[in-house]
Amino acid sequence: MLKILVPTLMILPAAWFAPPPFLWASTLALSMLIAIFSLYWLKDIQFTTWSCINPVMGADTISIPLLLLTCWLLPLMILASQRHMNQEPVSHQRMYISILIFLQIFLVLAFSTTNVIMFYIMFEATLIPTIMLMVRWGIQELRLSAGSYFLMYTIVASIPLLVTLLFLDTESGSLSILNTPYKDPSPPPEYLQVLWVLSCLMAFMVKMPLYGTHLWLPKAHVEAPVAGSMVLAAVLLKLGGYGMIRISPLLHPEVQFMCYPFLVAAMWGSILAGTNCLRQTDLKALIAYSSVSHMSVVIIGVLIQTPSSISGAMLLMIAHGLTSSALFCLANSVYERTNSRTLLLTRGLHVVLPLLSTWWFLAILCNIALPPLPNMLAEILVLTALYDWSWWAIVLPCFLMLLTLGYTFFLFMMSQRGPPSPQASKLDPSFTREHLIIFLHLIPLLLLIANPGLILKCL
């Protein structure tokens, strides 16, 4: 694990001491080398046991895909931020890159730690660089309000989790994830069962988020810079799903039946989030609500607690992370040219930016889970497990698939098709940098089409 953490820390001297003309090129090259070198974890995913173990860190088939996604995202964030950050002073550019580096370090530590308390600390530590990105480099004046929503929702929901983890540590003597399969958790007193489940799950439900606790997410996405939106959609939301997978085995079977209300809320919330997408006029807000809808399917897969549902949830987290990050990059490309995210003002871009519209179409196909994309396989695994759990529960998720098709093509038709505006001919052409970003997002999806077993080894 230190083979990744130490080189990531070594990017900091390059960020602060590289000459200004080579600042972005040097940090991009170093981060891309780390992302490529991190692929050595793929050899460990062939085994069902832990690897790279030391007293505080390790990796298994659940954490390795998320670690790879985290390392792969840093060069993409640097590449996507280069244009709008070039207008900033050099010192601000160096600080911006440093924040992205620290965010990757916190995420790698969160996904690789074997202690639940350490995971909680890193889970909360990711708030600091994310809020700094949002508040300092946010787009509009509402960024302070969005940062406040993000901070308060996450902290208020996480404090009960800390209390519960400390109580579990006192009862069991250890919160090591390695010892979880060999523990027989004692049930809490009957009068504490509701608080027990709420405390363990609510922090992760807010992070994913579950519909009803999602109000911070559209605000954060709309106000954040492109790198903030990318890391928020691709990795930070997945911290919630990863935490649920790790914490659920600590719950006693007698209290796991209390997850059923969350299952119903996730199914119903996915429909409401999809319906909200159909009435959005803001490009980034629509993609944000789409993330709420997709993450509700992940919640369903994790709470059912069967091997196939967990595998489907893991595969969907990876596929959604790449797809939503690509969509936010494309939305940023539109914003950089039109200075607007309103769908009605961005119509007809297929006339002046045909290749960028092609990337839009490919990202849209990934979002609707078109076969044989891994998104489709993930949803089939989750829906099959849901049908085995209760046959009537399959109705709402099937309706969600139709809603997803509707709002996704609504997004494409409203943003790309139609008569172009009079100012469309004055827009800048697409750049090689933008094509490279989307290409690097889609390459892992193509790899998962060829070999979905890279993720499904957690079966």
C-alpha positions as CSV (number, residue, x, y, z in Angstrom):
1,M,0.0,0.0,0.0
2,L,2.9,2.3,0.7
3,K,4.0,1.8,-2.9
4,I,1.0,4.0,-3.8
5,L,0.8,6.4,-0.8
6,V,4.5,7.4,-0.8
7,P,4.7,8.3,-4.6
8,T,1.4,10.2,-4.2
9,L,3.0,12.3,-1.5
10,M,6.0,12.9,-3.7
11,I,3.7,14.7,-6.2
12,L,3.5,17.5,-3.7
13,P,7.1,18.7,-4.3
14,A,6.4,18.7,-8.0
15,A,3.3,20.7,-7.4
16,W,5.1,23.4,-5.4
17,F,8.5,23.6,-7.0
18,A,7.9,22.8,-10.7
19,P,8.3,25.8,-13.0
20,P,4.9,27.3,-13.9
21,P,5.1,26.3,-17.6
22,F,5.6,22.6,-16.5
23,L,3.3,22.6,-13.4
24,W,0.3,20.8,-14.9
25,A,2.3,18.6,-17.3
26,S,4.6,17.3,-14.5
27,T,1.8,16.6,-12.0
28,L,-0.3,15.0,-14.7
29,A,2.6,12.7,-15.7
30,L,3.4,11.7,-12.2
31,S,-0.3,11.0,-11.2
32,M,-0.8,9.0,-14.4
33,L,2.3,6.9,-13.6
34,I,0.8,6.1,-10.2
35,A,-2.5,5.3,-11.7
36,I,-0.9,2.8,-14.1
37,F,1.3,1.4,-11.4
38,S,-1.7,0.8,-9.2
39,L,-2.9,-1.8,-11.7
40,Y,-0.6,-4.3,-10.0
41,W,-3.5,-4.7,-7.5
42,L,-5.3,-6.6,-10.3
43,K,-3.2,-9.6,-9.6
44,D,-4.4,-9.7,-6.0
45,I,-8.1,-9.5,-7.0
46,Q,-7.8,-13.1,-8.3
47,F,-7.8,-14.3,-4.7
48,T,-10.6,-14.1,-2.2
49,T,-8.3,-13.4,0.8
50,W,-6.7,-10.2,1.9
51,S,-3.4,-9.0,0.4
52,C,-0.9,-6.3,1.1
53,I,-1.6,-6.8,4.8
54,N,0.2,-5.0,7.6
55,P,-1.1,-4.1,11.1
56,V,-3.3,-1.2,9.9
57,M,-3.8,-1.6,6.1
58,G,-4.8,-4.3,3.7
59,A,-6.8,-4.8,0.5
60,D,-9.3,-7.4,-0.6
61,T,-11.7,-7.9,-3.5
62,I,-14.1,-5.3,-2.2
63,S,-11.6,-2.5,-1.6
64,I,-9.2,-3.1,-4.6
65,P,-11.7,-1.9,-7.3
66,L,-12.4,1.3,-5.4
67,L,-8.7,1.9,-4.8
68,L,-8.1,1.5,-8.5
69,L,-10.9,4.0,-9.3
70,T,-9.4,6.5,-6.8
71,C,-6.0,6.3,-8.3
72,W,-7.3,6.5,-11.9
73,L,-9.4,9.6,-11.1
74,L,-6.5,11.9,-10.0
75,P,-4.9,12.4,-13.4
76,L,-8.4,12.9,-14.9
77,M,-9.2,15.6,-12.4
78,I,-5.9,17.4,-13.1
79,L,-6.5,17.1,-16.8
80,A,-10.1,18.4,-16.6
81,S,-9.2,21.4,-14.3
82,Q,-6.3,22.7,-16.4
83,R,-8.3,25.2,-18.6
84,H,-10.3,27.0,-16.0
85,M,-7.4,27.0,-13.5
86,N,-5.0,28.6,-15.9
87,Q,-6.7,32.0,-15.2
88,E,-5.7,31.7,-11.5
89,P,-2.4,32.8,-10.0
90,V,0.3,30.2,-9.9
91,S,0.1,29.9,-6.1
92,H,-3.6,29.1,-6.3
93,Q,-3.0,26.5,-9.0
94,R,-0.4,24.8,-6.7
95,M,-2.8,24.8,-3.8
96,Y,-5.5,23.4,-6.0
97,I,-3.4,20.5,-7.1
98,S,-2.2,19.9,-3.5
99,I,-5.8,19.6,-2.3
100,L,-6.5,17.0,-5.0
101,I,-3.4,15.0,-3.9
102,F,-4.5,15.1,-0.2
103,L,-8.0,14.0,-1.1
104,Q,-6.6,11.0,-2.9
105,I,-4.4,10.1,0.1
106,F,-7.4,10.2,2.4
107,L,-9.5,8.1,0.1
108,V,-6.7,5.5,-0.3
109,L,-6.4,5.3,3.4
110,A,-10.1,5.0,3.9
111,F,-10.4,2.1,1.4
112,S,-7.3,0.3,2.6
113,T,-7.6,0.5,6.4
114,T,-8.5,-2.7,8.3
115,N,-9.8,-0.8,11.4
116,V,-13.3,0.6,11.4
117,I,-12.4,3.6,13.6
118,M,-9.6,4.5,11.2
119,F,-12.1,4.2,8.4
120,Y,-14.4,6.6,10.2
121,I,-11.5,9.1,10.6
122,M,-10.6,9.0,7.0
123,F,-14.3,9.1,6.0
124,E,-14.6,12.4,7.8
125,A,-11.2,13.7,6.7
126,T,-12.3,13.7,3.1
127,L,-14.7,16.5,4.0
128,I,-11.9,19.0,4.4
129,P,-10.4,19.0,0.9
130,T,-13.8,18.6,-0.7
131,I,-15.2,21.6,1.1
132,M,-12.1,23.6,0.3
133,L,-12.6,22.9,-3.4
134,M,-16.2,23.8,-3.3
135,V,-16.0,27.0,-1.2
136,R,-12.8,28.4,-2.8
137,W,-13.2,27.4,-6.4
138,G,-16.9,27.0,-6.6
139,I,-18.7,28.6,-9.6
140,Q,-21.5,30.8,-8.0
141,E,-22.1,32.8,-4.9
142,L,-24.2,30.0,-3.4
143,R,-21.1,27.8,-2.9
144,L,-20.9,28.8,0.8
145,S,-24.5,27.6,1.3
146,A,-23.7,24.4,-0.6
147,G,-20.6,23.8,1.6
148,S,-22.6,24.3,4.7
149,Y,-25.3,21.8,3.6
150,F,-22.6,19.3,2.8
151,L,-20.8,19.7,6.1
152,M,-23.8,19.7,8.3
153,Y,-25.6,16.7,6.7
154,T,-22.4,14.6,6.8
155,I,-21.3,15.5,10.4
156,V,-24.7,15.3,12.0
157,A,-25.3,11.9,10.5
158,S,-21.8,10.6,11.4
159,I,-21.7,11.5,15.1
160,P,-24.1,8.7,16.1
161,L,-22.0,6.3,14.1
162,L,-18.9,7.2,16.1
163,V,-20.8,6.6,19.4
164,T,-22.0,3.2,18.1
165,L,-18.5,2.2,16.9
166,L,-17.0,3.1,20.3
167,F,-19.7,1.0,22.0
168,L,-18.9,-1.9,19.7
169,D,-15.2,-1.6,20.4
170,T,-15.9,-1.7,24.1
171,E,-18.1,-4.8,23.7
172,S,-16.0,-6.8,21.4
173,G,-12.5,-5.5,22.2
174,S,-11.6,-5.0,18.5
175,L,-13.0,-3.4,15.4
176,S,-10.7,-5.0,12.9
177,I,-12.3,-5.9,9.7
178,L,-10.1,-8.9,9.5
179,N,-11.7,-10.4,12.6
180,T,-15.3,-9.7,11.5
181,P,-16.0,-13.2,10.0
182,Y,-14.9,-14.9,13.3
183,K,-17.0,-12.7,15.6
184,D,-20.4,-13.5,17.1
185,P,-21.8,-10.0,17.7
186,S,-24.0,-9.7,20.8
187,P,-27.4,-8.3,20.2
188,P,-28.1,-4.9,21.7
189,P,-30.8,-4.4,24.3
190,E,-34.3,-4.4,22.7
191,Y,-34.9,-0.8,23.5
192,L,-31.8,0.2,21.6
193,Q,-32.3,-1.8,18.5
194,V,-33.8,1.1,16.4
195,L,-31.0,3.5,17.5
196,W,-28.5,0.8,16.8
197,V,-29.4,0.3,13.2
198,L,-30.0,4.0,12.6
199,S,-26.6,4.9,14.0
200,C,-24.8,2.3,11.9
201,L,-26.5,3.0,8.6
202,M,-27.7,6.6,8.6
203,A,-24.2,8.1,8.1
204,F,-23.7,6.0,5.0
205,M,-27.3,6.6,3.8
206,V,-26.6,10.3,3.9
207,K,-23.3,9.9,2.1
208,M,-24.6,7.8,-0.8
209,P,-27.3,9.5,-0.5
210,L,-30.7,7.9,0.2
211,Y,-33.6,10.0,-1.2
212,G,-34.8,12.3,1.6
213,T,-31.2,12.8,2.9
214,H,-30.0,14.0,-0.6
215,L,-30.6,17.7,-0.4
216,W,-26.9,18.5,-0.1
217,L,-25.9,16.6,-3.2
218,P,-27.5,18.7,-6.0
219,K,-26.3,21.9,-4.3
220,A,-22.8,20.5,-3.9
221,H,-22.6,19.4,-7.6
222,V,-24.0,22.6,-9.0
223,E,-21.6,24.8,-7.0
224,A,-18.4,22.7,-7.1
225,P,-15.7,23.0,-9.8
226,V,-15.3,20.2,-12.2
227,A,-12.8,18.3,-10.1
228,G,-15.1,18.5,-7.1
229,S,-18.0,17.1,-9.1
230,M,-15.9,14.3,-10.5
231,V,-14.5,13.1,-7.2
232,L,-17.9,13.5,-5.5
233,A,-19.8,11.5,-8.0
234,A,-17.1,8.9,-8.7
235,V,-15.6,8.1,-5.3
236,L,-17.0,10.0,-2.4
237,L,-20.5,8.6,-2.8
238,K,-19.0,5.2,-2.9
239,L,-17.6,5.7,0.5
240,G,-21.1,5.2,1.8
241,G,-21.6,1.9,-0.1
242,Y,-18.2,0.6,1.0
243,G,-19.0,1.6,4.6
244,M,-22.3,-0.2,4.5
245,I,-20.7,-3.4,3.2
246,R,-18.1,-3.3,6.0
247,I,-20.4,-2.3,8.8
248,S,-23.3,-4.6,8.0
249,P,-21.5,-7.8,9.2
250,L,-21.1,-6.1,12.6
251,L,-24.8,-6.0,13.1
252,H,-26.5,-8.9,14.9
253,P,-28.9,-10.9,12.7
254,E,-31.7,-10.1,15.2
255,V,-31.6,-6.4,14.2
256,Q,-30.9,-6.8,10.5
257,F,-34.6,-7.0,9.8
258,M,-34.8,-3.3,10.6
259,C,-33.1,-2.6,7.3
260,Y,-36.4,-3.3,5.5
261,P,-37.6,0.3,5.9
262,F,-34.4,1.5,4.2
263,L,-35.0,-1.0,1.4
264,V,-38.5,0.4,0.8
265,A,-37.2,4.0,1.0
266,A,-34.5,3.2,-1.5
267,M,-36.9,1.7,-4.0
268,W,-39.4,4.5,-3.7
269,G,-36.6,7.2,-3.6
270,S,-35.1,5.9,-6.8
271,I,-38.5,6.6,-8.5
272,L,-38.8,10.0,-7.0
273,A,-35.2,11.0,-8.0
274,G,-35.8,9.8,-11.5
275,T,-39.0,11.8,-11.7
276,N,-37.1,14.9,-10.5
277,C,-34.7,14.4,-13.4
278,L,-37.5,15.0,-15.9
279,R,-38.2,18.5,-14.5
280,Q,-34.6,19.8,-14.2
281,T,-33.4,22.6,-16.3
282,D,-29.8,22.7,-14.9
283,L,-27.4,20.3,-16.6
284,K,-25.4,19.4,-13.5
285,A,-28.5,19.2,-11.2
286,L,-30.0,16.6,-13.6
287,I,-26.8,14.5,-13.5
288,A,-26.8,14.8,-9.7
289,Y,-30.4,13.5,-9.3
290,S,-29.5,10.7,-11.7
291,S,-26.7,9.8,-9.3
292,V,-29.2,9.7,-6.4
293,S,-31.4,7.3,-8.5
294,H,-28.5,5.0,-9.3
295,M,-27.1,4.9,-5.8
296,S,-30.5,3.9,-4.5
297,V,-30.0,0.7,-6.5
298,V,-26.7,0.2,-4.8
299,I,-28.4,0.6,-1.4
300,I,-30.8,-2.1,-2.4
301,G,-28.0,-4.5,-3.4
302,V,-26.1,-3.9,-0.2
303,L,-29.0,-4.3,2.2
304,I,-30.2,-7.6,0.6
305,Q,-26.9,-9.0,1.8
306,T,-26.5,-11.9,-0.7
307,P,-23.3,-12.6,-2.6
308,S,-24.8,-11.7,-6.0
309,S,-26.4,-8.5,-4.7
310,I,-23.1,-7.4,-3.1
311,S,-21.3,-8.2,-6.4
312,G,-23.9,-6.2,-8.4
313,A,-23.7,-3.3,-6.0
314,M,-19.9,-3.2,-6.3
315,L,-20.0,-3.4,-10.1
316,L,-22.6,-0.7,-10.3
317,M,-20.5,1.6,-8.0
318,I,-17.5,1.3,-10.3
319,A,-19.5,1.7,-13.5
320,H,-21.5,4.6,-12.2
321,G,-18.4,6.3,-10.9
322,L,-16.8,6.3,-14.3
323,T,-20.0,7.2,-16.1
324,S,-21.1,10.1,-13.9
325,S,-17.6,11.5,-13.8
326,A,-17.6,11.5,-17.6
327,L,-21.0,13.2,-17.7
328,F,-19.8,16.0,-15.4
329,C,-16.7,16.5,-17.6
330,L,-18.9,16.9,-20.6
331,A,-21.2,19.3,-18.7
332,N,-18.1,21.3,-17.8
333,S,-17.0,21.4,-21.4
334,V,-20.4,22.9,-22.3
335,Y,-20.2,25.4,-19.5
336,E,-16.7,26.6,-20.4
337,R,-18.0,27.5,-23.9
338,T,-21.5,28.9,-23.1
339,N,-21.1,30.1,-19.5
340,S,-24.5,28.5,-18.9
341,R,-25.8,25.1,-17.6
342,T,-29.4,25.8,-18.6
343,L,-30.5,23.1,-21.1
344,L,-32.5,25.5,-23.3
345,L,-29.4,27.6,-23.9
346,T,-27.1,24.8,-24.8
347,R,-29.2,23.2,-27.6
348,G,-27.9,22.3,-31.1
349,L,-24.3,21.6,-30.0
350,H,-24.2,18.6,-32.4
351,V,-23.9,21.1,-35.3
352,V,-20.7,22.9,-34.0
353,L,-19.2,20.2,-31.8
354,P,-20.0,16.9,-33.5
355,L,-17.2,14.8,-31.9
356,L,-18.1,16.1,-28.4
357,S,-21.8,15.2,-29.2
358,T,-20.5,11.7,-30.0
359,W,-18.9,11.4,-26.6
360,W,-22.2,12.7,-25.1
361,F,-24.0,9.9,-26.8
362,L,-21.6,7.2,-25.6
363,A,-21.8,8.5,-22.0
364,I,-25.6,8.5,-22.3
365,L,-25.6,4.9,-23.4
366,C,-23.5,4.0,-20.4
367,N,-25.9,5.8,-18.1
368,I,-29.0,3.9,-19.3
369,A,-27.1,0.6,-18.8
370,L,-27.2,-0.6,-22.4
371,P,-26.0,-4.2,-23.0
372,P,-23.3,-5.4,-22.8
373,L,-22.0,-2.6,-20.6
374,P,-21.1,-3.5,-17.0
375,N,-23.9,-1.2,-15.7
376,M,-26.5,-3.6,-17.2
377,L,-24.8,-6.6,-15.7
378,A,-24.8,-4.9,-12.3
379,E,-28.4,-4.0,-12.4
380,I,-29.4,-7.6,-13.5
381,L,-27.5,-9.0,-10.5
382,V,-29.2,-6.6,-8.1
383,L,-32.7,-7.1,-9.6
384,T,-32.3,-10.9,-9.6
385,A,-31.3,-10.8,-5.9
386,L,-34.2,-8.5,-5.2
387,Y,-36.7,-10.9,-7.0
388,D,-35.4,-13.8,-4.9
389,W,-35.9,-11.7,-1.8
390,S,-39.5,-10.6,-2.7
391,W,-41.1,-11.0,-6.1
392,W,-43.4,-8.0,-5.8
393,A,-40.4,-5.7,-5.0
394,I,-39.2,-6.0,-8.6
395,V,-42.0,-3.7,-9.9
396,L,-40.5,-0.4,-8.8
397,P,-36.9,-1.0,-10.0
398,C,-38.3,-2.1,-13.4
399,F,-40.2,1.1,-13.7
400,L,-37.0,2.9,-12.7
401,M,-35.3,1.5,-15.8
402,L,-37.9,3.1,-18.0
403,L,-37.5,6.4,-16.1
404,T,-33.8,6.2,-16.6
405,L,-34.2,5.8,-20.3
406,G,-36.6,8.7,-20.4
407,Y,-34.6,11.3,-18.4
408,T,-31.3,10.3,-20.0
409,F,-32.5,10.8,-23.5
410,F,-34.2,14.0,-22.3
411,L,-30.8,15.2,-21.2
412,F,-29.2,14.3,-24.6
413,M,-32.0,15.7,-26.8
414,M,-32.2,19.0,-24.8
415,S,-28.5,19.6,-24.6
416,Q,-27.3,18.4,-28.1
417,R,-30.2,18.3,-30.5
418,G,-32.5,21.0,-31.8
419,P,-31.8,24.3,-33.5
420,P,-28.5,25.9,-32.4
421,S,-28.5,29.4,-30.8
422,P,-27.2,32.3,-32.8
423,Q,-24.0,32.4,-30.7
424,A,-23.2,28.7,-31.4
425,S,-21.0,29.5,-34.4
426,K,-18.7,31.6,-32.1
427,L,-18.0,28.7,-29.7
428,D,-14.5,27.3,-29.3
429,P,-13.9,23.9,-31.0
430,S,-13.3,20.8,-28.9
431,F,-9.8,20.2,-27.7
432,T,-7.7,17.0,-27.7
433,R,-7.5,17.3,-23.9
434,E,-11.3,16.9,-23.6
435,H,-11.4,13.9,-25.9
436,L,-8.6,12.3,-23.9
437,I,-10.5,12.7,-20.7
438,I,-13.6,11.0,-21.9
439,F,-11.6,8.3,-23.6
440,L,-9.8,7.5,-20.3
441,H,-13.2,7.3,-18.6
442,L,-14.5,4.8,-21.1
443,I,-11.5,2.6,-21.3
444,P,-12.1,0.9,-17.9
445,L,-15.7,0.3,-18.9
446,L,-14.6,-1.5,-22.0
447,L,-12.2,-3.5,-19.9
448,L,-15.1,-4.5,-17.6
449,I,-17.1,-5.6,-20.7
450,A,-14.3,-7.9,-21.7
451,N,-13.7,-9.2,-18.1
452,P,-16.4,-8.4,-15.5
453,G,-14.8,-11.0,-13.3
454,L,-12.3,-8.3,-12.2
455,I,-15.1,-7.0,-10.0
456,L,-17.3,-10.1,-9.6
457,K,-14.5,-11.9,-7.8
458,C,-16.1,-10.7,-4.6
459,L,-18.8,-13.3,-5.2
